[in-house]
Amino acid sequence: VVHFNPSKFPLLVGTAAFSYEGISLVIPIVESMERKDKFNGVLTASLVICAGLFVVIGALSYLTFGNSVETVILLNLPNGSVWTLGVQLLYSLAIIMSVPLQLFPAIRIIESGIFTRSGKGNPIVKWQKNLFRTLLVVFIAMVAIFGAEELDNFIAIVGASACVPLSFLYPVMLHYKAFAESWRAKAKDIILIAVALFGLLYVTFISIETWGSTTPPMNRCIDKPKP
């Protein structure tokens, strides 16, 4: 068990930032809440619980399997076990149900820039939107297939290039322009912007540089014996 691995630490930073992938759902959640004044408490409790689960599961997995731990811990579970199949099924259902929620805000923003008319009264525009959404999902699936062999690097790149700006860069920039009036507030925002930019560039560079240097994921496909 290695307590600190400097060569892999940037990947950890990108992966930790990737855990903020649901940040785009904050505004829709606030708008749907009946008591919006309770949002800060809900958000804080959710972040604390999720961060605690990530740390505990990651630490226990590494202490259990050591250097042989896989990027996806499900690959370390016994192959063919009923419990393993059940966990994989639940994980697949979670992905299937959460991906549309995360795509919805992005699709709405992109469609507002591409389509000038609504598809409610126009079947042509409606099917154009359906085709666009289908192609976008297929494109994302192809990108996922491309990054499957280097999942840890791929997640770190996505976390650094997408989640770091969404979670740490854009909110601070908006705060700087809209609310920062004193020099202390502006200095804090500038420091956070500099740290976010450094993390974005450094983690992306390390992830690309180490691409292909990790061990391929475990192959769970069992070859049938030839007759």
Salt bridges, closest charged atoms under 4 A:
ASP37 OD2 - ARG35 NH2 3.73
GLU111 OE2 - ARG133 NE 2.61
ASP189 OD2 - HIS175 ND1 2.81
